[in-house]
């Protein structure tokens, strides 16, 4: 075969085609490793974020239930006004929720680990549903993280 053999220092010589194939294969392997192991963390798919979202939802839910016990009804309004009420802008100036500095966005909304505002829905006078859009930041698909609480049974309901 042309281009193969031993060089001056005894090392095996390779043709240009073989060298190109090795470089391309190396880049393909590098790309596969990055795609599988690094990119999911860069776009927010780290495994710890799902448990953070679940904990945030439970904390928010317990705070909303605390507000209901204290004031006789659920807070009203959207995410921003609910966060405001739970953090002390209520008639008794009670701080019912303790948020980390990364828990709210610039609009004052309580956000999930992927920086999407949680959906807070009051279903009648006894049920609260809190949803995170999940990793893909789109509500209504399989990766959503949803928690529902029924204050009559004092228990969490499966969505």
C-alpha positions as CSV (number, residue, x, y, z in Angstrom):
1,X,0.0,0.0,0.0
2,X,1.2,3.4,-0.9
3,X,1.9,5.8,1.9
4,X,2.2,3.0,4.5
5,X,5.4,1.7,6.0
6,X,7.9,2.7,8.6
7,X,9.3,6.2,8.8
8,X,12.8,7.2,9.8
9,X,12.2,6.9,13.6
10,X,10.4,3.6,13.3
11,X,6.9,5.1,13.6
12,X,4.1,3.8,11.3
13,X,3.1,6.2,8.5
14,X,-0.5,6.8,7.6
15,X,-2.1,8.0,4.4
16,X,-3.9,11.4,4.3
17,X,-7.2,9.6,4.0
18,X,-6.6,7.6,7.1
19,X,-5.6,10.7,9.0
20,X,-8.7,12.6,7.9
21,X,-10.9,9.6,8.9
22,X,-9.3,9.5,12.4
23,X,-9.8,13.3,12.9
24,X,-13.4,13.1,11.8
25,X,-14.0,10.1,14.0
26,X,-12.5,12.0,16.9
27,X,-14.7,15.0,16.4
28,X,-17.8,12.7,16.1
29,X,-16.9,11.1,19.4
30,X,-16.3,14.5,21.0
31,X,-19.6,15.8,19.7
32,X,-21.5,12.7,20.9
33,X,-20.0,13.1,24.4
34,X,-20.9,16.8,24.5
35,X,-24.4,16.2,23.2
36,X,-25.1,13.4,25.8
37,X,-23.3,14.7,28.9
38,X,-22.7,18.4,28.7
39,X,-25.4,20.2,26.6
40,X,-28.3,19.0,28.8
41,X,-26.8,20.8,31.8
42,X,-26.2,23.9,29.7
43,X,-29.8,24.2,28.6
44,X,-31.1,23.5,32.1
45,X,-31.7,19.8,32.1
46,X,-29.6,18.9,35.2
47,X,-31.3,16.3,37.3
48,X,-31.3,18.4,40.5
49,X,-33.6,21.0,38.9
50,X,-36.6,18.8,38.8
51,X,-36.4,18.2,42.6
52,X,-35.8,21.9,43.1
53,X,-39.0,22.7,41.2
54,X,-40.9,20.1,43.3
55,X,-39.6,21.6,46.5
56,X,-40.4,25.2,45.3
57,X,-44.0,24.1,44.4
58,X,-44.5,22.5,47.8
59,X,-43.1,25.6,49.6
60,X,-45.3,27.9,47.6
61,X,-48.3,25.7,48.2
62,X,-47.7,25.6,52.0
63,X,-47.4,29.3,52.0
64,X,-50.6,29.8,50.1
65,X,-52.4,27.4,52.6
66,X,-50.8,29.4,55.5
67,X,-52.3,32.5,54.0
68,X,-55.7,30.9,53.7
69,X,-55.6,29.8,57.4
70,X,-54.5,33.3,58.4
71,X,-56.9,35.4,56.3
72,X,-59.8,32.9,55.5
73,X,-59.3,32.7,51.8
74,X,-56.7,32.2,49.1
75,X,-54.8,35.2,47.8
76,X,-56.1,36.7,44.6
77,X,-54.5,37.7,41.4
78,X,-51.7,36.4,39.2
79,X,-48.2,35.0,40.2
80,X,-46.7,38.5,40.9
81,X,-49.5,39.7,43.2
82,X,-49.5,36.3,45.0
83,X,-45.8,36.5,45.6
84,X,-46.2,40.1,46.8
85,X,-48.9,39.1,49.3
86,X,-46.9,36.1,50.6
87,X,-43.8,38.1,51.1
88,X,-45.4,40.6,53.4
89,X,-47.6,43.0,51.4
90,X,-50.7,41.8,53.2
91,X,-52.9,43.4,55.9
92,X,-50.8,41.9,58.8
93,X,-47.4,42.3,57.1
94,X,-46.8,38.6,57.5
95,X,-44.0,37.0,55.5
96,X,-45.4,33.6,54.7
97,X,-42.8,32.5,52.1
98,X,-39.1,32.7,52.1
99,X,-37.7,33.0,48.6
100,X,-34.1,32.7,47.5
101,X,-32.7,35.5,45.4
102,X,-33.0,33.3,42.3
103,X,-36.7,32.5,42.9
104,X,-38.2,35.6,41.3
105,X,-37.8,37.2,37.9
106,X,-37.6,41.0,37.1
107,X,-41.4,41.2,37.1
108,X,-41.6,39.7,40.6
109,X,-43.0,36.4,39.5
110,X,-42.1,33.2,41.3
111,X,-40.1,31.2,38.7
112,X,-38.9,27.6,38.4
113,X,-35.2,26.6,38.0
114,X,-35.5,27.2,34.2
115,X,-36.7,30.8,34.9
116,X,-40.3,30.2,33.7
117,X,-43.0,31.7,35.9
118,X,-45.0,29.1,37.8
119,X,-48.7,28.8,37.0
120,X,-50.8,29.2,40.1
121,X,-54.5,28.2,39.6
122,X,-57.1,28.2,42.4
123,X,-59.7,25.5,41.6
124,X,-62.7,26.7,43.7
125,X,-62.2,27.4,47.4
126,X,-60.4,24.2,48.4
127,X,-57.9,23.3,45.6
128,X,-54.7,24.8,44.4
129,X,-52.7,23.7,41.4
130,X,-49.1,24.9,40.8
131,X,-47.3,24.0,37.6
132,X,-43.8,24.3,36.2
133,X,-43.4,24.1,32.5
134,X,-40.4,21.9,33.1
135,X,-37.1,21.6,31.1
136,X,-38.5,22.6,27.8
137,X,-40.3,25.7,29.2
138,X,-43.6,24.8,27.4
139,X,-46.7,24.3,29.5
140,X,-49.0,21.4,28.7
141,X,-46.6,18.6,27.7
142,X,-45.1,15.5,29.4
143,X,-42.3,17.2,31.3
144,X,-44.5,19.6,33.3
145,X,-44.2,19.4,37.0
146,X,-47.6,19.8,38.6
147,X,-48.7,19.7,42.2
148,X,-52.3,19.9,43.3
149,X,-53.5,20.3,46.9
150,X,-57.0,19.8,48.3
151,X,-57.4,21.7,51.6
152,X,-60.6,19.7,52.5
153,X,-58.8,16.4,52.6
154,X,-55.5,18.2,53.6
155,X,-53.7,16.1,51.0
156,X,-51.9,16.3,47.7
157,X,-53.9,15.1,44.7
158,X,-52.3,13.3,41.7
159,X,-52.7,15.5,38.6
